[in-house]
Amino acid sequence: MGLLERDGRVVTKHLPRNRRKDLHAEIKANVEVGSTVNSDALPSYEKMPAEFIHKAIDHAVAYVEGTVHTNGLENFWSLLKRTLKGCRPFQLNAIPCIRS
C-alpha cells in the first residue's frame, strides 16, 4: 500500500490483504484528519471513515477527473520497480532506461 502527500512524502507498507479494515487502518494511522483521500475504485476504499473526504477515480472510465487522480503514486511505483529491476535497454521486454 502506498500513500502520497501531494508534493510531499510517500509512505509505503506491505499489507498481506487489501481488505477495507486493513486499508482504512493505515489511512487513519498516516493521514491527517480532514484530508482528502484520492483513490482508485477498489471497493475496499468505499465507506471511508467520516473524518476523511474520499474521492475515487475509476480507471475503466478515466485516469483524471479535475484534481482527482492517482498519477503521482502510480509514478512512484513505476520508478520503484525500475530501480529494483534495473533497466536493460537492449534486452527484449526490458524496461527502457533513460540516460543523460
N, C-alpha and C positions, 0 to 999 in steps of 0.2 A: 504494500500500500504506500502511496506517496501523497504528501500534502505540500502544496507550493503556495507560499505567500506571494502575491503579485509583486513583482520586482523585489523579491526578498529571498528568504531561505527555503530550503527543501527539507522536509522530514520524511524519512522512509522507514518502513518496518515490515519485516516478513510476517504475514499472518497465515496460519495454516488453512483458514477458510475465509471466504469473503461474505460471510453472513452479516445480516443487519446489525446484530448486537455487537459483533466484533468491530465493524467499521465505525459505528456510532460511538463506541467507547474510545477509539483512537481519536476521533474528531473532537470529542469532549475534552480529552486529555491534552490536545495540541492546538486547538483553535480558540481564539478569544471569543467569549460570549458576545453575541450581537453581530458577529461577522457573517458575511455572505459566503456560502459554500457552493461552488460550482462543481458539478459532477457530470459524468456521463449518465445514461439512462438505466444503468444497472438497478434492478428492483431493490437491491439491498440498501440503496441510498434513500428510498422512499420513507416517508414518515420520519424525517429528520427531527431531532429534538427541537422543541419550541424556541430554545434560546439562540437558534441559528436561522438565517434566511437561506433557504435552499433553492437553487436554480439548476435545472438539468438540461443537458443537450443530448438529443437522440441522434447519434451518428448515422443512423439509417436515413435520416431526413436531412440533416445539415451538420456542419462542423462548427459553425459560429452563428450565433443569433445575438446581434448587438455586442454586449460585453460578456455574454455567456459562452464560454468555451473552455476546453481543457488543453489547449495547444501548448502552453508553457510546460506543463508537466509531461505531456507527450514528447516534447523536445528533450526534456531531461532524461526520460527513459531511453530515447534513441541514442543520446550521447553516452549514457552509461553503458549500454550494450556495445556500442562501437569501441569504447575504451576497454571493456572486458574481453571482447572477441578479437580485438585488433582490426587492422584494415590491411587487406591484401589486394591491391588494385589489379593485379594481373592474374588472379585466380577466378575461375567461373563461380558465380553465385556468391562472391565475396562482397562485403560492404566496401564501397569505394572510399578511398582516402583522399582528403583534400590536403595538398601540400603547399606550403607557402614559400 
